[in-house]
Amino acid sequence: YTLNSGFVENGISDGKRVFSYTNIIPETSWGLVVEVDKNETFASLYSRMKGSVLFVIIICLLFFIITYYFIHLKQRRIINNKVYSDSTMFVYNERFSLIMDMLAEGVIASNEKGLIQYMNLKAETILGWSLSELKGKLIDDYFRLRYEDTGFNAFSYKNWQFEESGLTSLTNVMLIEKDDRIIPVSCSITPIRSSKIIKNGLIVIFENETEKRYQENVIHKSEMRFKNFFHDSPD
């Protein structure tokens, strides 16, 4: 028969699947046939591959554990810093609110658009509205000031925002409360600035002068009585 040289991948020998390689020996009538059992070859490869795959799996598992540990540690630090920051900020806010609520003057703070962001307890008492009702609303609509002598509007956020002056003091002005009751107040307006030019909002500090004016009136009447008494005295 004719012997063909070359490699055969899917050969059958004695009922077994084999790799075979055939070659003619030069200058002879001999031929060389090499056969290797596929199952034995694959079994050897599988045993080697198992060790390699197991090693790769162990390396991947270690890498995952280390990565997870560092990510988890970083997240814990971020969470701890956030909790500490929030708790510290909460304490500062509580202290700030306590101090502001102890003031005898009303305090209102707005942002750069004139929207109310904060009111202390005295401001809520004078105006008749709570912070929850007014937060995010335009200050002009609820802090309504009128000149005592003319009744004209004494404060407008848009007009005030474009004024070059910083601190603005208003005296002899009247404040219209929630129930449209009018009370005399003294008021100072201070800008919140991010630069010398740009105003990022304002802080209004105002005081109800009803009691003060009442006391001044009582003192004035008392002084007039004593003055008249001395003028009318025969001695």
C-alpha positions as CSV (number, residue, x, y, z in Angstrom):
1,Y,0.0,0.0,0.0
2,T,1.0,3.6,-0.3
3,L,2.2,5.2,2.9
4,N,1.3,8.9,3.1
5,S,3.5,11.1,5.2
6,G,2.0,13.6,7.6
7,F,0.0,14.3,10.8
8,V,-3.4,12.9,11.4
9,E,-5.5,14.5,14.2
10,N,-8.5,12.2,14.2
11,G,-7.1,8.8,13.8
12,I,-8.4,5.4,15.0
13,S,-6.1,2.6,16.0
14,D,-7.4,-0.6,17.7
15,G,-10.6,1.2,18.5
16,K,-8.8,4.1,20.2
17,R,-8.8,7.7,19.2
18,V,-5.2,8.6,18.5
19,F,-2.9,11.3,17.1
20,S,-0.7,9.8,14.5
21,Y,2.4,11.0,12.6
22,T,3.7,9.1,9.5
23,N,7.0,9.6,7.8
24,I,9.0,7.7,5.1
25,I,12.6,6.9,6.1
26,P,14.7,8.2,3.2
27,E,16.6,5.7,1.0
28,T,14.7,2.8,2.5
29,S,11.5,1.0,2.1
30,W,10.7,1.6,5.7
31,G,8.1,3.9,7.2
32,L,7.8,5.4,10.7
33,V,4.4,5.6,12.3
34,V,4.0,7.3,15.7
35,E,0.7,7.0,17.6
36,V,-0.4,8.8,20.8
37,D,-3.6,8.0,22.6
38,K,-5.8,11.1,22.8
39,N,-7.3,10.2,26.1
40,E,-3.9,9.8,27.8
41,T,-2.7,13.1,26.2
42,F,-5.7,15.0,27.3
43,A,-5.6,13.4,30.7
44,S,-2.1,14.7,31.2
45,L,-3.1,18.1,29.9
46,Y,-6.2,18.2,32.1
47,S,-4.1,17.4,35.2
48,R,-1.7,20.2,34.4
49,M,-4.6,22.6,33.5
50,K,-6.3,21.8,36.8
51,G,-3.3,23.1,38.7
52,S,-3.0,26.2,36.6
53,V,-6.7,26.9,36.8
54,L,-6.7,26.4,40.5
55,F,-3.7,28.8,40.8
56,V,-5.4,31.4,38.7
57,I,-8.6,31.1,40.8
58,I,-6.7,31.5,44.0
59,I,-4.9,34.6,42.6
60,C,-8.2,36.1,41.5
61,L,-9.8,35.4,44.8
62,L,-7.0,37.0,46.7
63,F,-7.1,40.0,44.4
64,F,-10.9,40.3,45.0
65,I,-10.5,40.0,48.7
66,I,-7.7,42.6,48.9
67,T,-9.6,45.0,46.6
68,Y,-12.9,44.5,48.6
69,Y,-11.0,45.2,51.8
70,F,-9.5,48.4,50.6
71,I,-12.8,49.6,49.1
72,H,-14.7,48.7,52.2
73,L,-12.0,50.4,54.4
74,K,-12.3,53.5,52.2
75,Q,-16.0,53.5,52.4
76,R,-15.9,53.1,56.2
77,R,-13.6,56.1,56.4
78,I,-15.9,58.2,54.2
79,I,-19.0,57.2,56.2
80,N,-17.3,57.9,59.5
81,N,-16.1,61.3,58.3
82,K,-19.6,62.0,57.0
83,V,-21.2,61.0,60.2
84,Y,-18.7,63.0,62.3
85,S,-19.1,66.0,60.0
86,D,-22.9,65.7,60.1
87,S,-22.9,65.3,63.9
88,T,-20.6,68.3,64.3
89,M,-22.6,70.4,61.9
90,F,-25.8,69.4,63.8
91,V,-24.2,70.5,67.1
92,Y,-23.2,73.8,65.6
93,N,-26.6,74.4,64.0
94,E,-28.2,73.6,67.4
95,R,-26.0,76.1,69.1
96,F,-26.5,78.7,66.5
97,S,-30.3,78.3,66.6
98,L,-30.2,78.5,70.4
99,I,-28.2,81.7,70.4
100,M,-30.3,83.3,67.7
101,D,-33.6,82.4,69.5
102,M,-32.3,84.1,72.7
103,L,-32.0,87.4,70.9
104,A,-34.5,90.2,71.6
105,E,-34.4,91.2,67.9
106,G,-35.9,89.4,65.0
107,V,-33.5,88.1,62.4
108,I,-34.2,87.1,58.8
109,A,-31.7,85.8,56.3
110,S,-32.3,85.4,52.5
111,N,-30.3,84.1,49.6
112,E,-29.1,86.0,46.5
113,K,-32.6,85.9,45.0
114,G,-34.3,87.4,48.1
115,L,-35.8,84.1,49.1
116,I,-36.1,83.5,52.9
117,Q,-33.7,80.9,54.3
118,Y,-33.7,81.5,58.0
119,M,-35.8,83.2,60.7
120,N,-35.2,83.2,64.5
121,L,-37.9,82.7,67.1
122,K,-38.4,86.4,67.7
123,A,-38.9,87.1,64.0
124,E,-41.6,84.4,63.9
125,T,-43.3,85.9,66.9
126,I,-43.3,89.5,65.5
127,L,-44.3,88.6,61.9
128,G,-46.8,85.9,62.9
129,W,-45.4,83.3,60.4
130,S,-43.2,80.3,61.1
131,L,-40.0,79.6,59.2
132,S,-41.6,76.4,57.7
133,E,-44.3,78.7,56.2
134,L,-41.9,81.3,54.7
135,K,-38.8,79.3,53.8
136,G,-38.1,79.7,50.1
137,K,-40.5,82.6,49.7
138,L,-39.7,86.2,48.6
139,I,-38.9,88.4,51.6
140,D,-40.7,91.4,50.0
141,D,-44.1,89.6,50.3
142,Y,-43.8,89.0,54.1
143,F,-41.4,91.6,55.5
144,R,-43.5,94.6,54.5
145,L,-42.1,97.9,55.7
146,R,-43.8,101.3,55.2
147,Y,-42.5,104.8,56.1
148,E,-44.4,106.1,59.1
149,D,-44.9,109.6,57.7
150,T,-45.8,108.8,54.1
151,G,-47.0,105.2,54.1
152,F,-44.7,104.5,51.1
153,N,-42.8,101.2,50.7
154,A,-39.6,101.4,52.7
155,F,-37.9,98.2,51.5
156,S,-37.6,96.2,48.3
157,Y,-35.1,93.5,47.8
158,K,-34.5,94.2,44.1
159,N,-33.9,97.9,44.7
160,W,-31.7,97.2,47.8
161,Q,-29.6,94.7,45.9
162,F,-28.4,97.3,43.4
163,E,-27.6,99.9,46.0
164,E,-23.9,100.4,46.6
165,S,-24.2,100.9,50.3
166,G,-23.6,98.1,52.7
167,L,-25.4,98.4,56.0
168,T,-28.8,100.1,55.7
169,S,-30.6,101.4,58.8
170,L,-34.2,102.3,58.8
171,T,-36.0,104.2,61.6
172,N,-39.5,105.6,61.8
173,V,-40.8,102.7,59.8
174,M,-43.9,100.6,60.3
175,L,-44.1,96.8,59.8
176,I,-47.3,95.1,58.6
177,E,-47.7,91.8,60.4
178,K,-49.6,88.6,59.3
179,D,-53.0,89.9,60.5
180,D,-52.3,93.3,58.8
181,R,-51.6,94.8,62.3
182,I,-49.1,97.7,62.0
183,I,-46.3,98.1,64.5
184,P,-43.4,100.5,64.7
185,V,-40.0,99.0,64.2
186,S,-36.3,99.9,63.8
187,C,-34.5,97.9,61.2
188,S,-30.9,97.3,59.9
189,I,-30.1,95.4,56.7
190,T,-26.7,93.9,56.1
191,P,-25.6,92.3,52.8
192,I,-24.0,88.8,52.7
193,R,-21.2,89.3,50.2
194,S,-18.9,86.9,48.2
195,S,-16.9,89.9,47.1
196,K,-16.9,93.6,47.5
197,I,-19.4,94.0,44.7
198,I,-21.6,90.8,44.6
199,K,-24.3,90.4,47.2
200,N,-25.3,86.8,47.9
201,G,-28.2,87.7,50.2
202,L,-29.0,89.8,53.2
203,I,-29.6,89.7,56.9
204,V,-32.4,91.8,58.4
205,I,-32.3,92.6,62.1
206,F,-35.4,94.4,63.4
207,E,-37.0,95.2,66.7
208,N,-40.6,95.9,67.8
209,E,-40.6,99.4,69.2
210,T,-44.2,99.4,70.5
211,E,-43.1,99.0,74.1
212,K,-40.3,101.4,73.7
213,R,-42.5,104.1,72.3
214,Y,-45.1,103.5,75.0
215,Q,-42.4,103.9,77.7
216,E,-41.1,107.1,76.0
217,N,-44.7,108.4,75.9
218,V,-45.2,107.7,79.6
219,I,-41.9,109.4,80.4
220,H,-42.8,112.4,78.2
221,K,-46.2,112.8,79.9
222,S,-44.5,112.5,83.3
223,E,-42.0,115.1,82.4
224,M,-44.8,117.4,81.2
225,R,-46.7,117.0,84.4
226,F,-43.7,117.9,86.5
227,K,-42.9,120.8,84.2
228,N,-46.5,122.1,84.5
229,F,-46.4,121.5,88.2
230,F,-43.3,123.6,88.7
231,H,-44.6,126.4,86.3
232,D,-47.9,126.6,88.2
233,S,-46.3,126.5,91.6
234,P,-46.8,129.8,93.5
235,D,-43.3,129.4,95.1
